[in-house]
Amino acid sequence: MAGTTMDRALPGRKGLKADAVGLVNGVVLGVASTAPAYSLAASLGFVVVAVGVQSPAIMLLAFLPMGAIAAAYYYLNRVDPDCGTSFTWVSRAMGPWLGWMAGWAIIVADIIVMANLAEIAAIYTFYLFKLDPATLEDVLIDLPSAGILVTTGDMAVIVLGIAWIAAMTWISYIGIQVSARLQFFLLAVEIITLGLFTLMALAAVYGLTGTPPADSVLPSLDWLNPLAIVDQADPGAGFSWTALAAGLVTAIFIYWGWDSAVSINEESEDPYRGPGKAAVISTLLLLVTFVLVSVAAQAFHGPQFLIDNAESEDVLGALGLDVMGDPLYLLLIASILTSAAASTLTTILPTARTAFSMADHKALPEYWGRVHPKYLTPSTSTIWMGILSIVFYGVMRLVSANVLYDAIAALGMMIAFYYGLTGFASIIYFRRLLRRNVRHLFLVGLVPLFGGIVLLWALIQSVIDLSNPENTYTGASWFGFGPPVVIAVVFTVLGLVLMVAQRIYQPAFFRHRLEVAEPDALDIKPPTELMEGPGVIG
């Protein structure tokens, strides 16, 4: 049977609520999805461990591949605003098999990170009320043979984490506009607090509010120089590629999440341009936030303080009381809580819409493609993403918190996979445009290609690093490898099995032939573009 091309995602075709989200709300969703306060609290210490005071330089470098992939999202969305995003675009440019696996990577990465975000939201809810669940030590479940030990504190965190996922799933279910309004509030708390933290920390360092901390370090422009990166164990040896790689792999994934702004394209105003603009603006705002906060954080008590607190995965919380004082530091705790809560909500949105789009294109059973008649949201996929996230979180957390954290480490490989494929899809899909216009050659071709190559390198580097059990939370060896790599392989194999099963059950999607954009695809203006699409050839 001859191959066919995939249906175009004309706004409204799938039944989602059109014109529900504007550019500002799109940017809010994109920024909130990265959970900037929590991402910095959890990861900044590890970046400083790798590169010392050059952490702001690493934040700059990590932006480059993220900005490049955002460019790919912008241009691919210009010709095909499909809520399946990477799944749809990779399927068109590189084939349905790779496209299916890109969609699967999005779903798995989001379900895994939901567990982490729920855990953080629950823990920081306790912290906000100056309670520590770790002090509740009554043993509820003790199964030494299975390695399971659950205390009263563990159970309190698990129950509250599940409640957070359920609440955010319900908000996603009842409408994109409700989600966007709540996101605006949550992100406002987060950004205002991070700004206040930065100003207060720098004011203290420069002596504007009294005597600077004894271990403070004045910021320097040299902190932005990537050529000054050295091995922290041997700083006299000069520039270190190893240190740069270690810091960059960590920092790249701090930026992950802005693509949520594009996943709501079919529900956005100006669906062909607005979501892509929101993605690009989001990455720029994240760049400014990450650089400024990293400068302020390491200046206040010096880099060694961040290194010493890296393992706690909460360097901002460690700094909070000294920088902001009591009770203002509770704002910082609240910002990490709202950061995790906001990201929980925005993670459900792209996951549900990816599964919804896959069902619409017959890459998943039609059951996943149902739309709520009143709320005009992808009802079935939203509910099931909440259920799967709750089950994954509850089971993994009951088994072992460290195993859960190893699973979270595995999601970096999945992120690199689908982001990288999207970068390659751009230059492949638009290859006919690149011959005619130098601007398109650079922005539509070479920039996304650069992003794809860097993400491919990050994927390989992550596999190498996490294969070593010493680099994992459990420190255990599973079949001779670190648990994160084994977990990633298991999910990949599961995806392959499900893909083959779908191929047998509903083969039409897998018969779609490769597509390439017409040379004038990006020149077509709405409403012509809206009514006819950009045109493809097989």
matplotlib code that plots the C-alpha trace (Angstrom):
import matplotlib.pyplot as plt

x = [0.0, 1.3, 2.3, 0.2, 0.9, -0.3, -3.4, -2.6, -3.4, -5.7, -6.8, -10.1, -9.9, -9.3, -12.0, -9.8, -10.8, -9.4, -8.1, -8.1, -4.5, -2.6, 1.1, 1.6, 0.0, 2.0, 5.2, 4.0, 3.4, 6.8, 8.7, 6.7, 7.2, 10.9, 10.3, 13.1, 13.2, 13.3, 15.6, 18.2, 17.8, 18.4, 21.0, 23.1, 25.2, 26.2, 27.1, 29.4, 30.9, 31.9, 33.0, 33.3, 32.6, 32.1, 28.5, 27.1, 29.2, 27.7, 24.2, 25.0, 26.4, 23.5, 21.2, 22.7, 21.4, 18.1, 17.7, 18.6, 15.9, 13.4, 14.1, 13.3, 10.0, 9.2, 9.7, 8.1, 5.1, 4.9, 3.9, 2.2, 0.7, 0.0, -0.2, 1.9, 4.9, 8.0, 6.0, 4.3, 7.2, 9.7, 7.2, 6.9, 10.6, 12.2, 9.5, 6.6, 8.8, 11.2, 8.2, 6.4, 9.5, 9.8, 6.2, 6.9, 10.0, 7.9, 5.2, 7.7, 9.9, 6.9, 5.5, 8.9, 9.3, 5.8, 7.0, 9.8, 7.7, 5.0, 7.7, 9.1, 5.7, 4.7, 8.0, 8.0, 4.4, 5.6, 8.6, 6.3, 4.7, 8.1, 7.5, 10.0, 8.4, 11.7, 11.2, 8.1, 10.0, 7.3, 7.8, 4.6, 6.0, 9.2, 10.0, 13.7, 13.6, 12.2, 14.3, 11.1, 11.0, 8.2, 7.8, 5.0, 6.9, 7.3, 3.6, 2.7, 4.8, 3.5, -0.2, 0.4, 2.3, -0.5, -2.9, -0.9, -0.9, -4.7, -5.4, -3.3, -4.8, -8.3, -7.3, -5.9, -9.1, -11.5, -9.9, -6.7, -7.9, -8.2, -4.7, -3.3, -4.7, -3.4, 0.0, 0.2, -0.3, 2.1, 4.9, 4.4, 5.2, 8.2, 9.8, 9.2, 10.8, 13.8, 14.2, 14.0, 16.5, 18.9, 18.7, 19.1, 22.0, 23.9, 23.1, 24.6, 27.7, 28.3, 27.8, 24.7, 22.8, 25.6, 28.8, 29.1, 29.3, 32.9, 32.9, 31.2, 32.9, 32.4, 30.9, 33.3, 32.8, 35.2, 32.5, 30.9, 34.0, 33.7, 37.4, 38.2, 36.6, 39.1, 39.1, 38.2, 40.5, 43.5, 42.8, 46.4, 46.1, 44.2, 41.0, 39.2, 36.9, 35.9, 34.7, 32.9, 31.1, 30.1, 28.7, 27.0, 25.2, 23.7, 22.8, 21.2, 18.4, 17.7, 16.2, 13.9, 10.2, 9.7, 8.2, 4.9, 4.3, 4.1, 2.1, -1.0, -0.6, -4.0, -5.6, -3.6, -4.4, -2.4, -1.5, 1.0, 3.2, 2.2, 3.4, 6.7, 7.3, 6.3, 8.9, 11.7, 10.8, 10.6, 14.2, 15.5, 13.7, 15.1, 18.6, 18.4, 16.9, 19.4, 22.5, 21.4, 20.4, 23.6, 25.7, 23.9, 23.9, 27.6, 28.6, 26.8, 28.6, 31.1, 31.2, 32.3, 29.0, 27.1, 29.4, 29.0, 25.2, 25.0, 24.0, 21.0, 19.6, 18.4, 21.1, 18.6, 16.9, 20.3, 21.0, 17.5, 17.6, 21.0, 20.0, 16.4, 16.0, 13.0, 10.2, 11.0, 13.0, 9.6, 8.9, 11.8, 10.4, 7.0, 8.6, 10.1, 6.7, 4.9, 7.6, 7.1, 3.3, 3.2, 5.5, 3.3, 0.4, 2.3, 3.8, 0.3, -0.6, 2.0, 1.9, -1.8, -1.7, 1.1, -0.9, -4.0, -2.3, -0.8, -4.4, -5.6, -3.0, -3.8, -0.4, -2.3, -5.8, -8.6, -9.6, -6.8, -8.1, -11.4, -12.3, -14.5, -17.7, -17.9, -14.3, -12.9, -9.8, -8.2, -10.2, -9.1, -5.4, -5.4, -7.0, -4.7, -1.6, -2.6, -3.4, -0.1, 1.9, 0.3, 0.9, 4.5, 5.2, 3.5, 5.2, 8.6, 8.5, 7.3, 10.1, 12.9, 13.4, 16.8, 15.4, 12.9, 15.8, 17.7, 14.6, 14.5, 18.2, 17.1, 14.7, 17.7, 18.4, 14.8, 14.8, 18.0, 16.5, 13.3, 14.8, 17.7, 15.4, 13.4, 16.5, 17.4, 13.8, 13.9, 16.9, 15.6, 12.0, 12.9, 15.8, 14.3, 14.1, 17.7, 18.9, 17.1, 17.7, 20.8, 18.7, 16.7, 19.9, 21.2, 18.0, 16.0, 18.8, 22.2, 20.9, 18.6, 21.3, 23.7, 21.1, 20.5, 24.2, 24.7, 21.7, 23.0, 26.3, 24.5, 22.6, 25.8, 27.6, 24.7, 24.8, 28.5, 28.3, 25.2, 26.5, 28.9, 27.0, 29.1, 27.4, 23.9, 21.8, 21.5, 25.2, 23.9, 24.9, 22.1, 23.4, 26.7, 25.3, 24.0, 20.2, 19.3, 20.7, 18.9, 15.6, 16.0, 16.6, 13.6, 11.3, 12.8, 12.1, 8.6, 8.1, 9.3, 7.0, 4.0, 4.9, 5.0, 1.7, 0.1, 1.6, -0.2, -3.4, -3.6, -1.0, -2.1, 0.0, 3.2, 2.6, 2.9, 5.7, 8.4, 7.5, 9.4, 8.2, 7.7, 10.3, 7.8, 6.3, 7.4, 6.4, 2.7, 0.6, -2.6, -5.4, -4.1, -1.8, -4.7, -7.0, -4.6, -1.4, 2.0, 1.9, 4.2, 5.5, 6.4]
y = [0.0, 3.4, 5.8, 8.8, 12.2, 13.1, 15.3, 18.9, 20.4, 23.2, 25.0, 23.6, 20.4, 18.2, 19.9, 21.7, 25.2, 27.7, 31.2, 30.3, 31.4, 34.6, 35.3, 36.4, 33.3, 31.2, 32.7, 32.2, 28.5, 28.2, 29.7, 28.0, 24.6, 24.8, 25.4, 28.0, 28.3, 24.6, 23.9, 26.4, 25.1, 21.5, 21.9, 25.1, 23.4, 20.6, 23.1, 24.9, 21.6, 21.1, 24.6, 26.8, 30.5, 30.0, 28.8, 31.9, 31.1, 27.6, 29.1, 31.1, 28.2, 25.9, 28.5, 28.1, 24.6, 25.4, 28.6, 26.6, 24.0, 26.8, 28.1, 24.7, 24.7, 28.2, 27.4, 23.9, 25.3, 28.0, 25.4, 22.8, 24.0, 20.5, 19.9, 16.7, 19.0, 16.8, 13.7, 15.2, 17.0, 14.2, 11.8, 14.1, 14.7, 11.5, 8.9, 7.6, 5.1, 7.8, 10.2, 7.7, 7.2, 11.0, 11.2, 8.3, 10.0, 13.1, 11.1, 9.0, 12.1, 14.0, 11.1, 10.6, 14.3, 14.5, 12.2, 14.5, 17.6, 16.1, 15.1, 18.6, 20.2, 18.0, 18.5, 22.3, 22.4, 21.1, 23.4, 26.4, 25.7, 25.1, 21.3, 18.6, 15.3, 13.6, 14.0, 11.7, 8.5, 6.0, 2.9, 2.0, -0.6, -2.6, -5.3, -5.8, -8.6, -6.2, -3.3, -1.3, 0.9, 3.5, 5.9, 8.2, 11.1, 9.2, 8.4, 12.0, 13.2, 10.5, 11.3, 15.0, 14.5, 12.4, 15.1, 17.7, 15.6, 15.0, 18.7, 19.8, 17.1, 18.3, 21.9, 20.8, 18.8, 21.7, 24.0, 25.6, 29.1, 28.1, 26.6, 29.7, 32.0, 29.9, 29.7, 33.5, 33.7, 30.9, 32.2, 35.8, 34.6, 32.7, 35.4, 38.2, 36.2, 35.2, 38.9, 39.9, 37.2, 38.4, 42.1, 41.4, 39.1, 41.5, 44.5, 42.6, 41.6, 45.2, 46.4, 48.4, 46.8, 46.5, 44.5, 41.9, 38.2, 37.2, 34.6, 36.7, 37.2, 40.3, 39.3, 39.6, 39.7, 36.8, 34.6, 34.9, 33.7, 30.0, 29.9, 30.3, 27.0, 24.7, 21.4, 22.2, 19.5, 20.9, 24.6, 25.2, 22.9, 25.5, 25.2, 21.8, 20.3, 17.7, 20.3, 22.1, 18.9, 18.1, 21.5, 21.8, 18.5, 19.5, 23.0, 22.0, 20.1, 23.1, 24.8, 21.9, 22.6, 25.7, 23.6, 23.5, 26.9, 25.2, 22.2, 24.4, 25.8, 24.6, 26.4, 29.6, 32.9, 33.2, 29.5, 29.6, 32.3, 32.9, 29.6, 29.7, 33.3, 32.3, 29.5, 31.8, 34.5, 31.9, 30.7, 34.3, 35.1, 31.8, 32.8, 36.2, 34.5, 31.7, 34.0, 36.6, 34.2, 32.1, 35.3, 36.4, 32.9, 32.2, 35.8, 35.9, 33.0, 32.1, 29.0, 26.7, 27.2, 26.0, 23.0, 22.0, 22.1, 20.6, 17.1, 18.6, 19.7, 22.9, 25.6, 28.4, 27.1, 26.9, 30.5, 31.8, 32.6, 34.4, 36.4, 37.3, 36.8, 35.6, 35.6, 36.8, 33.6, 31.8, 33.6, 31.7, 28.4, 29.4, 30.2, 26.7, 25.2, 27.3, 26.5, 22.7, 23.1, 25.3, 22.8, 19.9, 21.6, 22.6, 19.1, 17.5, 19.8, 18.8, 15.1, 14.9, 16.8, 14.6, 11.4, 13.2, 14.1, 10.6, 9.2, 11.7, 10.6, 6.9, 6.3, 5.4, 3.9, 6.3, 6.1, 8.5, 11.1, 12.0, 15.7, 16.8, 18.3, 21.1, 22.0, 21.2, 19.6, 16.2, 14.5, 10.9, 11.6, 14.2, 11.9, 9.0, 11.1, 12.0, 8.4, 7.1, 9.8, 9.0, 5.2, 5.8, 8.2, 6.1, 2.8, 4.3, 6.3, 3.3, 1.1, 3.6, 7.4, 6.8, 4.6, 7.4, 9.9, 7.5, 7.3, 11.1, 11.1, 8.9, 11.5, 13.7, 11.1, 11.2, 15.0, 15.0, 12.4, 14.2, 17.8, 16.6, 14.9, 18.1, 20.0, 17.5, 17.4, 21.1, 21.0, 17.8, 19.0, 22.5, 21.5, 22.9, 26.3, 26.4, 26.6, 29.9, 32.1, 32.6, 33.7, 30.5, 28.5, 29.9, 30.2, 27.2, 24.9, 25.4, 26.8, 23.8, 21.4, 22.8, 22.3, 18.7, 17.9, 19.4, 17.4, 14.2, 14.8, 15.4, 12.1, 10.2, 12.0, 11.2, 7.5, 7.4, 9.2, 7.4, 4.0, 4.3, 3.3, 5.7, 8.6, 7.5, 8.0, 4.4, 3.6, 0.2, -1.8, -3.2, -5.7, -3.9, -0.4, 2.5, 2.3, 5.4, 3.8, 0.6, 2.5, 4.4, 1.1, -0.5, 2.4, 2.4, -1.3, -0.9, 1.9, -0.3, -3.1, -0.7, 0.8, -2.6, -3.5, -0.3, -1.1, -4.5, -3.1, 0.1, 0.1, 3.2, 5.7, 3.7, 3.9, 7.7, 8.7, 11.2, 14.8, 18.0, 21.6, 23.5, 26.2, 28.9, 27.2, 30.0, 32.8, 31.7, 34.2, 33.5, 33.1, 31.2, 29.2, 28.6, 27.2, 25.3, 24.5, 24.9, 22.1, 19.0, 16.6, 13.0]
z = [0.0, -0.9, 1.9, 2.7, 4.3, 7.8, 8.3, 9.1, 12.5, 11.4, 14.6, 15.7, 13.7, 16.8, 18.9, 21.4, 22.6, 20.1, 20.9, 24.6, 25.4, 24.4, 24.0, 27.6, 29.1, 26.7, 28.0, 31.6, 30.8, 29.1, 32.0, 34.7, 33.2, 33.9, 37.6, 37.7, 41.5, 42.2, 39.2, 40.6, 44.2, 43.1, 40.4, 41.0, 43.6, 41.2, 38.5, 40.9, 42.0, 38.3, 37.3, 40.4, 40.0, 36.2, 36.8, 35.2, 32.1, 32.1, 32.3, 29.2, 27.3, 28.2, 26.8, 23.3, 22.5, 24.2, 22.2, 19.1, 19.7, 20.5, 17.0, 15.6, 17.5, 16.3, 12.6, 12.7, 14.5, 11.8, 9.2, 11.5, 14.8, 16.1, 19.8, 19.3, 18.6, 18.4, 17.8, 14.7, 13.3, 13.6, 12.1, 9.0, 8.6, 9.8, 9.6, 11.8, 13.8, 15.1, 15.5, 17.7, 19.9, 20.2, 21.5, 23.8, 25.2, 26.0, 27.8, 29.8, 30.8, 31.9, 34.0, 35.7, 36.5, 37.9, 40.7, 41.5, 41.4, 43.6, 46.1, 46.2, 46.4, 49.3, 51.2, 50.8, 51.9, 55.3, 55.2, 54.6, 58.0, 59.6, 59.8, 58.9, 57.8, 58.4, 62.2, 62.0, 62.4, 63.4, 61.1, 59.2, 56.8, 57.3, 54.7, 54.9, 52.3, 49.8, 51.0, 51.9, 54.9, 55.2, 58.1, 59.1, 57.6, 54.3, 54.2, 54.9, 52.0, 49.7, 50.5, 50.0, 46.8, 45.4, 46.4, 44.5, 41.3, 41.6, 42.2, 39.2, 37.0, 37.9, 37.0, 33.7, 33.0, 33.6, 31.1, 29.6, 30.7, 34.3, 34.1, 32.5, 35.2, 38.0, 36.4, 36.2, 39.9, 40.8, 38.5, 39.8, 43.3, 42.1, 39.9, 42.4, 45.2, 43.0, 42.1, 45.8, 46.7, 44.0, 45.0, 48.7, 48.2, 46.0, 48.2, 51.1, 49.2, 48.2, 51.8, 51.0, 53.9, 56.5, 56.7, 53.9, 54.9, 55.7, 53.0, 50.3, 46.9, 44.7, 41.3, 38.4, 34.6, 34.5, 35.9, 32.4, 30.6, 29.6, 28.7, 32.4, 33.3, 35.0, 36.8, 40.4, 41.7, 39.7, 38.9, 37.9, 34.9, 32.8, 30.8, 31.3, 28.7, 31.3, 33.8, 31.0, 29.9, 33.5, 34.1, 30.8, 30.9, 34.3, 33.2, 29.9, 31.7, 34.0, 30.9, 30.1, 30.0, 27.9, 25.1, 27.1, 25.5, 22.1, 23.1, 23.6, 20.1, 18.9, 21.8, 21.3, 19.7, 16.4, 16.6, 13.8, 15.4, 19.0, 20.6, 18.8, 20.0, 23.5, 23.5, 22.3, 24.8, 27.6, 26.9, 27.0, 30.3, 31.7, 30.6, 32.5, 35.6, 35.8, 35.2, 37.7, 40.5, 40.0, 40.3, 43.5, 45.1, 44.7, 45.6, 49.0, 50.7, 48.0, 45.8, 48.6, 50.4, 47.4, 46.9, 50.6, 50.2, 46.7, 48.0, 49.9, 46.5, 48.1, 47.9, 47.8, 50.9, 52.6, 51.7, 52.3, 56.0, 55.8, 52.7, 53.5, 57.3, 59.2, 58.2, 54.6, 53.9, 54.0, 50.7, 49.2, 50.6, 49.1, 45.7, 45.5, 46.5, 43.9, 41.4, 41.8, 41.9, 38.7, 36.9, 38.0, 36.3, 33.1, 32.8, 32.6, 29.7, 27.1, 28.2, 27.7, 24.4, 23.0, 23.8, 22.4, 19.1, 18.8, 19.1, 16.5, 14.1, 14.8, 16.5, 19.7, 20.2, 19.5, 23.2, 24.0, 21.6, 23.4, 24.0, 26.9, 25.4, 27.9, 28.8, 25.3, 26.8, 26.0, 28.7, 28.6, 28.1, 30.9, 33.4, 32.5, 32.7, 36.3, 37.2, 35.7, 37.4, 40.8, 40.3, 39.3, 42.1, 44.8, 43.8, 43.3, 46.5, 48.5, 47.1, 47.7, 47.5, 46.0, 43.2, 42.5, 42.2, 39.9, 37.7, 37.7, 36.5, 33.6, 32.2, 31.1, 28.4, 27.2, 27.1, 25.0, 22.7, 21.7, 21.8, 19.7, 17.2, 16.8, 15.9, 13.2, 12.0, 11.3, 8.9, 7.2, 6.8, 5.6, 3.4, 0.2, 1.8, 2.8, -0.9, -1.5, 1.5, 3.7, 6.6, 6.4, 6.0, 9.3, 11.5, 10.1, 9.3, 10.9, 14.3, 14.9, 13.6, 16.2, 18.9, 17.8, 17.8, 21.3, 22.6, 21.0, 22.7, 26.0, 25.5, 24.9, 27.8, 30.2, 29.3, 29.9, 33.2, 34.6, 33.5, 36.5, 39.7, 41.7, 39.9, 41.0, 44.1, 45.1, 44.2, 43.2, 40.1, 38.0, 35.5, 35.7, 35.0, 37.0, 37.7, 35.6, 32.4, 33.1, 33.8, 30.5, 28.6, 30.2, 29.2, 25.7, 25.3, 26.6, 24.1, 21.3, 22.3, 22.5, 19.2, 17.5, 19.1, 17.7, 14.3, 14.3, 15.8, 13.6, 10.9, 8.9, 10.8, 10.1, 6.4, 6.2, 3.9, 4.6, 3.9, 3.0, 3.2, -0.1, -0.7, 0.1, 3.2, 5.6, 3.2, 3.2, 5.4, 7.2, 6.4, 3.3, 5.6, 8.0, 5.3, 3.1, 5.1, 3.7, 1.2, 1.2, -1.3, -0.6]

ax = plt.figure().add_subplot(projection="3d")
ax.plot(x, y, z, "-o")
ax.set_aspect("equal")
plt.show()
